[in-house]
Amino acid sequence: MSERKIYLNNNVKTLIRIAKTYSIDGKMSLSDFKKFAEEEDIIEKKFYAHFGQACYLGYLKRVGNEIFFIKDYD
């Protein structure tokens, strides 16, 4: 059987890219993460929906008020 391909929304990719680019030792504060997302016009409900998907798929992880970059999407 072949492995099923997962197609990621561009907003999810952007959030992963933000975490990858701006995290220090793989982590960054949630407030900084939100600020960078707002600059990309990913705000409020859209932010939480796409961030939740990125976490569910194992790309990012939230622990308290910190975001951890787990893996890249490529």
mmCIF file of the N, C-alpha and C atoms, coordinates in Angstrom:
data_MODEL
# 
_entry.id   MODEL 
# 
loop_
_atom_site.group_PDB 
_atom_site.id 
_atom_site.type_symbol 
_atom_site.label_atom_id 
_atom_site.label_alt_id 
_atom_site.label_comp_id 
_atom_site.label_asym_id 
_atom_site.label_entity_id 
_atom_site.label_seq_id 
_atom_site.pdbx_PDB_ins_code 
_atom_site.Cartn_x 
_atom_site.Cartn_y 
_atom_site.Cartn_z 
_atom_site.occupancy 
_atom_site.B_iso_or_equiv 
_atom_site.pdbx_formal_charge 
_atom_site.auth_seq_id 
_atom_site.auth_comp_id 
_atom_site.auth_asym_id 
_atom_site.auth_atom_id 
_atom_site.pdbx_PDB_model_num 
ATOM 1   N N  . MET A 1 1  ? 0.835   -1.195 0.000  1.00 0.00 ? 1  MET A N  1 
ATOM 2   C CA . MET A 1 1  ? 0.000   0.000  0.000  1.00 0.00 ? 1  MET A CA 1 
ATOM 3   C C  . MET A 1 1  ? 0.872   1.248  0.000  1.00 0.00 ? 1  MET A C  1 
ATOM 4   N N  . SER A 1 2  ? 0.426   2.248  -0.714 1.00 0.00 ? 2  SER A N  1 
ATOM 5   C CA . SER A 1 2  ? 1.171   3.499  -0.742 1.00 0.00 ? 2  SER A CA 1 
ATOM 6   C C  . SER A 1 2  ? 0.720   4.390  0.409  1.00 0.00 ? 2  SER A C  1 
ATOM 7   N N  . GLU A 1 3  ? 1.633   5.238  0.864  1.00 0.00 ? 3  GLU A N  1 
ATOM 8   C CA . GLU A 1 3  ? 1.325   6.146  1.953  1.00 0.00 ? 3  GLU A CA 1 
ATOM 9   C C  . GLU A 1 3  ? 0.488   7.297  1.427  1.00 0.00 ? 3  GLU A C  1 
ATOM 10  N N  . ARG A 1 4  ? -0.520  7.690  2.191  1.00 0.00 ? 4  ARG A N  1 
ATOM 11  C CA . ARG A 1 4  ? -1.417  8.760  1.773  1.00 0.00 ? 4  ARG A CA 1 
ATOM 12  C C  . ARG A 1 4  ? -0.721  10.115 1.893  1.00 0.00 ? 4  ARG A C  1 
ATOM 13  N N  . LYS A 1 5  ? -0.817  10.915 0.856  1.00 0.00 ? 5  LYS A N  1 
ATOM 14  C CA . LYS A 1 5  ? -0.190  12.245 0.825  1.00 0.00 ? 5  LYS A CA 1 
ATOM 15  C C  . LYS A 1 5  ? -1.046  13.226 1.618  1.00 0.00 ? 5  LYS A C  1 
ATOM 16  N N  . ILE A 1 6  ? -0.393  14.022 2.447  1.00 0.00 ? 6  ILE A N  1 
ATOM 17  C CA . ILE A 1 6  ? -1.092  15.046 3.211  1.00 0.00 ? 6  ILE A CA 1 
ATOM 18  C C  . ILE A 1 6  ? -0.842  16.391 2.545  1.00 0.00 ? 6  ILE A C  1 
ATOM 19  N N  . TYR A 1 7  ? -1.922  17.056 2.163  1.00 0.00 ? 7  TYR A N  1 
ATOM 20  C CA . TYR A 1 7  ? -1.822  18.371 1.550  1.00 0.00 ? 7  TYR A CA 1 
ATOM 21  C C  . TYR A 1 7  ? -2.048  19.422 2.631  1.00 0.00 ? 7  TYR A C  1 
ATOM 22  N N  . LEU A 1 8  ? -1.100  20.327 2.755  1.00 0.00 ? 8  LEU A N  1 
ATOM 23  C CA . LEU A 1 8  ? -1.182  21.360 3.781  1.00 0.00 ? 8  LEU A CA 1 
ATOM 24  C C  . LEU A 1 8  ? -1.650  22.680 3.188  1.00 0.00 ? 8  LEU A C  1 
ATOM 25  N N  . ASN A 1 9  ? -2.521  23.331 3.903  1.00 0.00 ? 9  ASN A N  1 
ATOM 26  C CA . ASN A 1 9  ? -2.983  24.662 3.565  1.00 0.00 ? 9  ASN A CA 1 
ATOM 27  C C  . ASN A 1 9  ? -1.795  25.625 3.617  1.00 0.00 ? 9  ASN A C  1 
ATOM 28  N N  . ASN A 1 10 ? -1.801  26.648 2.789  1.00 0.00 ? 10 ASN A N  1 
ATOM 29  C CA . ASN A 1 10 ? -0.698  27.618 2.776  1.00 0.00 ? 10 ASN A CA 1 
ATOM 30  C C  . ASN A 1 10 ? -0.517  28.319 4.118  1.00 0.00 ? 10 ASN A C  1 
ATOM 31  N N  . ASN A 1 11 ? -1.605  28.544 4.852  1.00 0.00 ? 11 ASN A N  1 
ATOM 32  C CA . ASN A 1 11 ? -1.489  29.176 6.163  1.00 0.00 ? 11 ASN A CA 1 
ATOM 33  C C  . ASN A 1 11 ? -0.776  28.262 7.155  1.00 0.00 ? 11 ASN A C  1 
ATOM 34  N N  . VAL A 1 12 ? -1.026  26.971 7.074  1.00 0.00 ? 12 VAL A N  1 
ATOM 35  C CA . VAL A 1 12 ? -0.336  26.004 7.934  1.00 0.00 ? 12 VAL A CA 1 
ATOM 36  C C  . VAL A 1 12 ? 1.155   26.013 7.601  1.00 0.00 ? 12 VAL A C  1 
ATOM 37  N N  . LYS A 1 13 ? 1.469   26.015 6.321  1.00 0.00 ? 13 LYS A N  1 
ATOM 38  C CA . LYS A 1 13 ? 2.871   26.068 5.894  1.00 0.00 ? 13 LYS A CA 1 
ATOM 39  C C  . LYS A 1 13 ? 3.542   27.339 6.396  1.00 0.00 ? 13 LYS A C  1 
ATOM 40  N N  . THR A 1 14 ? 2.821   28.454 6.336  1.00 0.00 ? 14 THR A N  1 
ATOM 41  C CA . THR A 1 14 ? 3.373   29.728 6.804  1.00 0.00 ? 14 THR A CA 1 
ATOM 42  C C  . THR A 1 14 ? 3.663   29.671 8.302  1.00 0.00 ? 14 THR A C  1 
ATOM 43  N N  . LEU A 1 15 ? 2.752   29.110 9.087  1.00 0.00 ? 15 LEU A N  1 
ATOM 44  C CA . LEU A 1 15 ? 2.978   29.005 10.530 1.00 0.00 ? 15 LEU A CA 1 
ATOM 45  C C  . LEU A 1 15 ? 4.182   28.118 10.838 1.00 0.00 ? 15 LEU A C  1 
ATOM 46  N N  . ILE A 1 16 ? 4.326   27.029 10.112 1.00 0.00 ? 16 ILE A N  1 
ATOM 47  C CA . ILE A 1 16 ? 5.478   26.140 10.300 1.00 0.00 ? 16 ILE A CA 1 
ATOM 48  C C  . ILE A 1 16 ? 6.763   26.887 9.939  1.00 0.00 ? 16 ILE A C  1 
ATOM 49  N N  . ARG A 1 17 ? 6.719   27.630 8.838  1.00 0.00 ? 17 ARG A N  1 
ATOM 50  C CA . ARG A 1 17 ? 7.885   28.392 8.398  1.00 0.00 ? 17 ARG A CA 1 
ATOM 51  C C  . ARG A 1 17 ? 8.263   29.463 9.420  1.00 0.00 ? 17 ARG A C  1 
ATOM 52  N N  . ILE A 1 18 ? 7.276   30.120 10.029 1.00 0.00 ? 18 ILE A N  1 
ATOM 53  C CA . ILE A 1 18 ? 7.533   31.122 11.062 1.00 0.00 ? 18 ILE A CA 1 
ATOM 54  C C  . ILE A 1 18 ? 8.256   30.475 12.248 1.00 0.00 ? 18 ILE A C  1 
ATOM 55  N N  . ALA A 1 19 ? 7.735   29.346 12.696 1.00 0.00 ? 19 ALA A N  1 
ATOM 56  C CA . ALA A 1 19 ? 8.355   28.662 13.837 1.00 0.00 ? 19 ALA A CA 1 
ATOM 57  C C  . ALA A 1 19 ? 9.767   28.216 13.498 1.00 0.00 ? 19 ALA A C  1 
ATOM 58  N N  . LYS A 1 20 ? 9.966   27.724 12.297 1.00 0.00 ? 20 LYS A N  1 
ATOM 59  C CA . LYS A 1 20 ? 11.289  27.261 11.881 1.00 0.00 ? 20 LYS A CA 1 
ATOM 60  C C  . LYS A 1 20 ? 12.280  28.425 11.809 1.00 0.00 ? 20 LYS A C  1 
ATOM 61  N N  . THR A 1 21 ? 11.845  29.547 11.259 1.00 0.00 ? 21 THR A N  1 
ATOM 62  C CA . THR A 1 21 ? 12.722  30.681 11.016 1.00 0.00 ? 21 THR A CA 1 
ATOM 63  C C  . THR A 1 21 ? 13.063  31.464 12.284 1.00 0.00 ? 21 THR A C  1 
ATOM 64  N N  . TYR A 1 22 ? 12.070  31.709 13.123 1.00 0.00 ? 22 TYR A N  1 
ATOM 65  C CA . TYR A 1 22 ? 12.257  32.623 14.243 1.00 0.00 ? 22 TYR A CA 1 
ATOM 66  C C  . TYR A 1 22 ? 12.454  31.946 15.598 1.00 0.00 ? 22 TYR A C  1 
ATOM 67  N N  . SER A 1 23 ? 12.360  30.637 15.654 1.00 0.00 ? 23 SER A N  1 
ATOM 68  C CA . SER A 1 23 ? 12.554  29.976 16.944 1.00 0.00 ? 23 SER A CA 1 
ATOM 69  C C  . SER A 1 23 ? 14.036  29.925 17.299 1.00 0.00 ? 23 SER A C  1 
ATOM 70  N N  . ILE A 1 24 ? 14.305  29.934 18.577 1.00 0.00 ? 24 ILE A N  1 
ATOM 71  C CA . ILE A 1 24 ? 15.672  29.804 19.082 1.00 0.00 ? 24 ILE A CA 1 
ATOM 72  C C  . ILE A 1 24 ? 15.758  28.459 19.773 1.00 0.00 ? 24 ILE A C  1 
ATOM 73  N N  . ASP A 1 25 ? 16.640  27.616 19.293 1.00 0.00 ? 25 ASP A N  1 
ATOM 74  C CA . ASP A 1 25 ? 16.764  26.234 19.781 1.00 0.00 ? 25 ASP A CA 1 
ATOM 75  C C  . ASP A 1 25 ? 15.439  25.492 19.679 1.00 0.00 ? 25 ASP A C  1 
ATOM 76  N N  . GLY A 1 26 ? 14.665  25.790 18.634 1.00 0.00 ? 26 GLY A N  1 
ATOM 77  C CA . GLY A 1 26 ? 13.416  25.078 18.378 1.00 0.00 ? 26 GLY A CA 1 
ATOM 78  C C  . GLY A 1 26 ? 12.226  25.551 19.172 1.00 0.00 ? 26 GLY A C  1 
ATOM 79  N N  . LYS A 1 27 ? 12.351  26.671 19.899 1.00 0.00 ? 27 LYS A N  1 
ATOM 80  C CA . LYS A 1 27 ? 11.185  27.153 20.639 1.00 0.00 ? 27 LYS A CA 1 
ATOM 81  C C  . LYS A 1 27 ? 11.104  28.668 20.584 1.00 0.00 ? 27 LYS A C  1 
ATOM 82  N N  . MET A 1 28 ? 9.864   29.163 20.756 1.00 0.00 ? 28 MET A N  1 
ATOM 83  C CA . MET A 1 28 ? 9.613   30.600 20.800 1.00 0.00 ? 28 MET A CA 1 
ATOM 84  C C  . MET A 1 28 ? 8.352   30.846 21.616 1.00 0.00 ? 28 MET A C  1 
ATOM 85  N N  . SER A 1 29 ? 8.173   32.077 22.071 1.00 0.00 ? 29 SER A N  1 
ATOM 86  C CA . SER A 1 29 ? 6.993   32.392 22.885 1.00 0.00 ? 29 SER A CA 1 
ATOM 87  C C  . SER A 1 29 ? 5.749   32.471 21.997 1.00 0.00 ? 29 SER A C  1 
ATOM 88  N N  . LEU A 1 30 ? 4.628   32.142 22.588 1.00 0.00 ? 30 LEU A N  1 
ATOM 89  C CA . LEU A 1 30 ? 3.359   32.186 21.868 1.00 0.00 ? 30 LEU A CA 1 
ATOM 90  C C  . LEU A 1 30 ? 3.043   33.609 21.412 1.00 0.00 ? 30 LEU A C  1 
ATOM 91  N N  . SER A 1 31 ? 3.338   34.599 22.240 1.00 0.00 ? 31 SER A N  1 
ATOM 92  C CA . SER A 1 31 ? 3.036   35.989 21.866 1.00 0.00 ? 31 SER A CA 1 
ATOM 93  C C  . SER A 1 31 ? 3.850   36.429 20.647 1.00 0.00 ? 31 SER A C  1 
ATOM 94  N N  . ASP A 1 32 ? 5.126   36.065 20.612 1.00 0.00 ? 32 ASP A N  1 
ATOM 95  C CA . ASP A 1 32 ? 5.941   36.388 19.435 1.00 0.00 ? 32 ASP A CA 1 
ATOM 96  C C  . ASP A 1 32 ? 5.423   35.655 18.200 1.00 0.00 ? 32 ASP A C  1 
ATOM 97  N N  . PHE A 1 33 ? 5.045   34.402 18.377 1.00 0.00 ? 33 PHE A N  1 
ATOM 98  C CA . PHE A 1 33 ? 4.521   33.592 17.275 1.00 0.00 ? 33 PHE A CA 1 
ATOM 99  C C  . PHE A 1 33 ? 3.265   34.240 16.688 1.00 0.00 ? 33 PHE A C  1 
ATOM 100 N N  . LYS A 1 34 ? 2.369   34.699 17.574 1.00 0.00 ? 34 LYS A N  1 
ATOM 101 C CA . LYS A 1 34 ? 1.142   35.362 17.119 1.00 0.00 ? 34 LYS A CA 1 
ATOM 102 C C  . LYS A 1 34 ? 1.450   36.660 16.372 1.00 0.00 ? 34 LYS A C  1 
ATOM 103 N N  . LYS A 1 35 ? 2.438   37.419 16.845 1.00 0.00 ? 35 LYS A N  1 
ATOM 104 C CA . LYS A 1 35 ? 2.802   38.670 16.175 1.00 0.00 ? 35 LYS A CA 1 
ATOM 105 C C  . LYS A 1 35 ? 3.296   38.404 14.756 1.00 0.00 ? 35 LYS A C  1 
ATOM 106 N N  . PHE A 1 36 ? 4.150   37.409 14.594 1.00 0.00 ? 36 PHE A N  1 
ATOM 107 C CA . PHE A 1 36 ? 4.631   37.067 13.259 1.00 0.00 ? 36 PHE A CA 1 
ATOM 108 C C  . PHE A 1 36 ? 3.480   36.578 12.372 1.00 0.00 ? 36 PHE A C  1 
ATOM 109 N N  . ALA A 1 37 ? 2.547   35.818 12.950 1.00 0.00 ? 37 ALA A N  1 
ATOM 110 C CA . ALA A 1 37 ? 1.392   35.335 12.185 1.00 0.00 ? 37 ALA A CA 1 
ATOM 111 C C  . ALA A 1 37 ? 0.504   36.500 11.752 1.00 0.00 ? 37 ALA A C  1 
ATOM 112 N N  . GLU A 1 38 ? 0.326   37.494 12.624 1.00 0.00 ? 38 GLU A N  1 
ATOM 113 C CA . GLU A 1 38 ? -0.478  38.666 12.277 1.00 0.00 ? 38 GLU A CA 1 
ATOM 114 C C  . GLU A 1 38 ? 0.133   39.426 11.109 1.00 0.00 ? 38 GLU A C  1 
ATOM 115 N N  . GLU A 1 39 ? 1.456   39.479 11.043 1.00 0.00 ? 39 GLU A N  1 
ATOM 116 C CA . GLU A 1 39 ? 2.116   40.138 9.918  1.00 0.00 ? 39 GLU A CA 1 
ATOM 117 C C  . GLU A 1 39 ? 1.813   39.431 8.597  1.00 0.00 ? 39 GLU A C  1 
ATOM 118 N N  . GLU A 1 40 ? 1.501   38.145 8.681  1.00 0.00 ? 40 GLU A N  1 
ATOM 119 C CA . GLU A 1 40 ? 1.139   37.361 7.490  1.00 0.00 ? 40 GLU A CA 1 
ATOM 120 C C  . GLU A 1 40 ? -0.379  37.303 7.296  1.00 0.00 ? 40 GLU A C  1 
ATOM 121 N N  . ASP A 1 41 ? -1.112  38.111 8.074  1.00 0.00 ? 41 ASP A N  1 
ATOM 122 C CA . ASP A 1 41 ? -2.581  38.187 8.010  1.00 0.00 ? 41 ASP A CA 1 
ATOM 123 C C  . ASP A 1 41 ? -3.252  36.874 8.423  1.00 0.00 ? 41 ASP A C  1 
ATOM 124 N N  . ILE A 1 42 ? -2.649  36.170 9.369  1.00 0.00 ? 42 ILE A N  1 
ATOM 125 C CA . ILE A 1 42 ? -3.256  34.975 9.950  1.00 0.00 ? 42 ILE A CA 1 
ATOM 126 C C  . ILE A 1 42 ? -3.645  35.370 11.370 1.00 0.00 ? 42 ILE A C  1 
ATOM 127 N N  . ILE A 1 43 ? -4.925  35.688 11.546 1.00 0.00 ? 43 ILE A N  1 
ATOM 128 C CA . ILE A 1 43 ? -5.379  36.253 12.826 1.00 0.00 ? 43 ILE A CA 1 
ATOM 129 C C  . ILE A 1 43 ? -6.592  35.502 13.365 1.00 0.00 ? 43 ILE A C  1 
ATOM 130 N N  . GLU A 1 44 ? -6.801  35.624 14.654 1.00 0.00 ? 44 GLU A N  1 
ATOM 131 C CA . GLU A 1 44 ? -7.947  35.135 15.409 1.00 0.00 ? 44 GLU A CA 1 
ATOM 132 C C  . GLU A 1 44 ? -8.343  33.708 15.063 1.00 0.00 ? 44 GLU A C  1 
ATOM 133 N N  . LYS A 1 45 ? -9.559  33.498 14.586 1.00 0.00 ? 45 LYS A N  1 
ATOM 134 C CA . LYS A 1 45 ? -10.043 32.130 14.330 1.00 0.00 ? 45 LYS A CA 1 
ATOM 135 C C  . LYS A 1 45 ? -9.174  31.405 13.309 1.00 0.00 ? 45 LYS A C  1 
ATOM 136 N N  . LYS A 1 46 ? -8.753  32.123 12.290 1.00 0.00 ? 46 LYS A N  1 
ATOM 137 C CA . LYS A 1 46 ? -7.913  31.527 11.253 1.00 0.00 ? 46 LYS A CA 1 
ATOM 138 C C  . LYS A 1 46 ? -6.590  31.052 11.858 1.00 0.00 ? 46 LYS A C  1 
ATOM 139 N N  . PHE A 1 47 ? -6.031  31.846 12.774 1.00 0.00 ? 47 PHE A N  1 
ATOM 140 C CA . PHE A 1 47 ? -4.778  31.470 13.429 1.00 0.00 ? 47 PHE A CA 1 
ATOM 141 C C  . PHE A 1 47 ? -4.960  30.165 14.204 1.00 0.00 ? 47 PHE A C  1 
ATOM 142 N N  . TYR A 1 48 ? -5.975  30.116 15.055 1.00 0.00 ? 48 TYR A N  1 
ATOM 143 C CA . TYR A 1 48 ? -6.155  28.935 15.914 1.00 0.00 ? 48 TYR A CA 1 
ATOM 144 C C  . TYR A 1 48 ? -6.517  27.685 15.114 1.00 0.00 ? 48 TYR A C  1 
ATOM 145 N N  . ALA A 1 49 ? -7.284  27.840 14.038 1.00 0.00 ? 49 ALA A N  1 
ATOM 146 C CA . ALA A 1 49 ? -7.632  26.685 13.203 1.00 0.00 ? 49 ALA A CA 1 
ATOM 147 C C  . ALA A 1 49 ? -6.397  26.086 12.548 1.00 0.00 ? 49 ALA A C  1 
ATOM 148 N N  . HIS A 1 50 ? -5.570  26.936 11.958 1.00 0.00 ? 50 HIS A N  1 
ATOM 149 C CA . HIS A 1 50 ? -4.388  26.444 11.256 1.00 0.00 ? 50 HIS A CA 1 
ATOM 150 C C  . HIS A 1 50 ? -3.283  26.029 12.220 1.00 0.00 ? 50 HIS A C  1 
ATOM 151 N N  . PHE A 1 51 ? -3.160  26.719 13.322 1.00 0.00 ? 51 PHE A N  1 
ATOM 152 C CA . PHE A 1 51 ? -2.179  26.329 14.332 1.00 0.00 ? 51 PHE A CA 1 
ATOM 153 C C  . PHE A 1 51 ? -2.553  24.969 14.914 1.00 0.00 ? 51 PHE A C  1 
ATOM 154 N N  . GLY A 1 52 ? -3.833  24.766 15.172 1.00 0.00 ? 52 GLY A N  1 
ATOM 155 C CA . GLY A 1 52 ? -4.302  23.472 15.676 1.00 0.00 ? 52 GLY A CA 1 
ATOM 156 C C  . GLY A 1 52 ? -4.007  22.343 14.708 1.00 0.00 ? 52 GLY A C  1 
ATOM 157 N N  . GLN A 1 53 ? -4.180  22.599 13.425 1.00 0.00 ? 53 GLN A N  1 
ATOM 158 C CA . GLN A 1 53 ? -3.886  21.581 12.422 1.00 0.00 ? 53 GLN A CA 1 
ATOM 159 C C  . GLN A 1 53 ? -2.392  21.271 12.387 1.00 0.00 ? 53 GLN A C  1 
ATOM 160 N N  . ALA A 1 54 ? -1.555  22.297 12.476 1.00 0.00 ? 54 ALA A N  1 
ATOM 161 C CA . ALA A 1 54 ? -0.098  22.095 12.470 1.00 0.00 ? 54 ALA A CA 1 
ATOM 162 C C  . ALA A 1 54 ? 0.338   21.268 13.683 1.00 0.00 ? 54 ALA A C  1 
ATOM 163 N N  . CYS A 1 55 ? -0.295  21.511 14.820 1.00 0.00 ? 55 CYS A N  1 
ATOM 164 C CA . CYS A 1 55 ? 0.028   20.732 16.025 1.00 0.00 ? 55 CYS A CA 1 
ATOM 165 C C  . CYS A 1 55 ? -0.489  19.302 15.904 1.00 0.00 ? 55 CYS A C  1 
ATOM 166 N N  . TYR A 1 56 ? -1.718  19.145 15.414 1.00 0.00 ? 56 TYR A N  1 
ATOM 167 C CA . TYR A 1 56 ? -2.318  17.821 15.265 1.00 0.00 ? 56 TYR A CA 1 
ATOM 168 C C  . TYR A 1 56 ? -1.486  16.932 14.337 1.00 0.00 ? 56 TYR A C  1 
ATOM 169 N N  . LEU A 1 57 ? -0.952  17.521 13.285 1.00 0.00 ? 57 LEU A N  1 
ATOM 170 C CA . LEU A 1 57 ? -0.162  16.752 12.320 1.00 0.00 ? 57 LEU A CA 1 
ATOM 171 C C  . LEU A 1 57 ? 1.291   16.551 12.770 1.00 0.00 ? 57 LEU A C  1 
ATOM 172 N N  . GLY A 1 58 ? 1.666   17.142 13.894 1.00 0.00 ? 58 GLY A N  1 
ATOM 173 C CA . GLY A 1 58 ? 2.986   16.899 14.466 1.00 0.00 ? 58 GLY A CA 1 
ATOM 174 C C  . GLY A 1 58 ? 4.098   17.814 13.989 1.00 0.00 ? 58 GLY A C  1 
ATOM 175 N N  . TYR A 1 59 ? 3.755   18.934 13.374 1.00 0.00 ? 59 TYR A N  1 
ATOM 176 C CA . TYR A 1 59 ? 4.772   19.872 12.910 1.00 0.00 ? 59 TYR A CA 1 
ATOM 177 C C  . TYR A 1 59 ? 5.188   20.845 14.012 1.00 0.00 ? 59 TYR A C  1 
ATOM 178 N N  . LEU A 1 60 ? 4.216   21.237 14.818 1.00 0.00 ? 60 LEU A N  1 
ATOM 179 C CA . LEU A 1 60 ? 4.461   22.170 15.917 1.00 0.00 ? 60 LEU A CA 1 
ATOM 180 C C  . LEU A 1 60 ? 3.877   21.584 17.201 1.00 0.00 ? 60 LEU A C  1 
ATOM 181 N N  . LYS A 1 61 ? 4.326   22.121 18.341 1.00 0.00 ? 61 LYS A N  1 
ATOM 182 C CA . LYS A 1 61 ? 3.790   21.689 19.621 1.00 0.00 ? 61 LYS A CA 1 
ATOM 183 C C  . LYS A 1 61 ? 3.715   22.891 20.535 1.00 0.00 ? 61 LYS A C  1 
ATOM 184 N N  . ARG A 1 62 ? 2.614   22.988 21.266 1.00 0.00 ? 62 ARG A N  1 
ATOM 185 C CA . ARG A 1 62 ? 2.460   24.076 22.235 1.00 0.00 ? 62 ARG A CA 1 
ATOM 186 C C  . ARG A 1 62 ? 2.529   23.496 23.639 1.00 0.00 ? 62 ARG A C  1 
ATOM 187 N N  . VAL A 1 63 ? 3.399   24.061 24.444 1.00 0.00 ? 63 VAL A N  1 
ATOM 188 C CA . VAL A 1 63 ? 3.503   23.691 25.855 1.00 0.00 ? 63 VAL A CA 1 
ATOM 189 C C  . VAL A 1 63 ? 3.443   24.992 26.644 1.00 0.00 ? 63 VAL A C  1 
ATOM 190 N N  . GLY A 1 64 ? 2.339   25.193 27.329 1.00 0.00 ? 64 GLY A N  1 
ATOM 191 C CA . GLY A 1 64 ? 2.147   26.444 28.063 1.00 0.00 ? 64 GLY A CA 1 
ATOM 192 C C  . GLY A 1 64 ? 2.111   27.619 27.110 1.00 0.00 ? 64 GLY A C  1 
ATOM 193 N N  . ASN A 1 65 ? 3.009   28.558 27.310 1.00 0.00 ? 65 ASN A N  1 
ATOM 194 C CA . ASN A 1 65 ? 3.077   29.745 26.443 1.00 0.00 ? 65 ASN A CA 1 
ATOM 195 C C  . ASN A 1 65 ? 4.257   29.685 25.493 1.00 0.00 ? 65 ASN A C  1 
ATOM 196 N N  . GLU A 1 66 ? 4.696   28.480 25.153 1.00 0.00 ? 66 GLU A N  1 
ATOM 197 C CA . GLU A 1 66 ? 5.806   28.321 24.218 1.00 0.00 ? 66 GLU A CA 1 
ATOM 198 C C  . GLU A 1 66 ? 5.403   27.424 23.058 1.00 0.00 ? 66 GLU A C  1 
ATOM 199 N N  . ILE A 1 67 ? 5.952   27.738 21.896 1.00 0.00 ? 67 ILE A N  1 
ATOM 200 C CA . ILE A 1 67 ? 5.732   26.959 20.688 1.00 0.00 ? 67 ILE A CA 1 
ATOM 201 C C  . ILE A 1 67 ? 7.033   26.247 20.354 1.00 0.00 ? 67 ILE A C  1 
ATOM 202 N N  . PHE A 1 68 ? 6.940   24.961 20.047 1.00 0.00 ? 68 PHE A N  1 
ATOM 203 C CA . PHE A 1 68 ? 8.109   24.179 19.687 1.00 0.00 ? 68 PHE A CA 1 
ATOM 204 C C  . PHE A 1 68 ? 8.005   23.745 18.226 1.00 0.00 ? 68 PHE A C  1 
ATOM 205 N N  . PHE A 1 69 ? 9.060   23.956 17.493 1.00 0.00 ? 69 PHE A N  1 
ATOM 206 C CA . PHE A 1 69 ? 9.159   23.495 16.113 1.00 0.00 ? 69 PHE A CA 1 
ATOM 207 C C  . PHE A 1 69 ? 9.598   22.038 16.154 1.00 0.00 ? 69 PHE A C  1 
ATOM 208 N N  . ILE A 1 70 ? 8.784   21.136 15.621 1.00 0.00 ? 70 ILE A N  1 
ATOM 209 C CA . ILE A 1 70 ? 9.060   19.700 15.670 1.00 0.00 ? 70 ILE A CA 1 
ATOM 210 C C  . ILE A 1 70 ? 9.693   19.202 14.367 1.00 0.00 ? 70 ILE A C  1 
ATOM 211 N N  . LYS A 1 71 ? 9.047   19.505 13.245 1.00 0.00 ? 71 LYS A N  1 
ATOM 212 C CA . LYS A 1 71 ? 9.569   19.063 11.952 1.00 0.00 ? 71 LYS A CA 1 
ATOM 213 C C  . LYS A 1 71 ? 9.086   19.972 10.845 1.00 0.00 ? 71 LYS A C  1 
ATOM 214 N N  . ASP A 1 72 ? 9.788   19.923 9.718  1.00 0.00 ? 72 ASP A N  1 
ATOM 215 C CA . ASP A 1 72 ? 9.439   20.723 8.552  1.00 0.00 ? 72 ASP A CA 1 
ATOM 216 C C  . ASP A 1 72 ? 8.454   19.945 7.673  1.00 0.00 ? 72 ASP A C  1 
ATOM 217 N N  . TYR A 1 73 ? 7.771   20.637 6.786  1.00 0.00 ? 73 TYR A N  1 
ATOM 218 C CA . TYR A 1 73 ? 6.750   20.002 5.966  1.00 0.00 ? 73 TYR A CA 1 
ATOM 219 C C  . TYR A 1 73 ? 7.274   19.449 4.642  1.00 0.00 ? 73 TYR A C  1 
ATOM 220 N N  . ASP A 1 74 ? 8.503   19.721 4.267  1.00 0.00 ? 74 ASP A N  1 
ATOM 221 C CA . ASP A 1 74 ? 8.994   19.227 2.980  1.00 0.00 ? 74 ASP A CA 1 
ATOM 222 C C  . ASP A 1 74 ? 9.681   17.923 3.110  1.00 0.00 ? 74 ASP A C  1 
# 
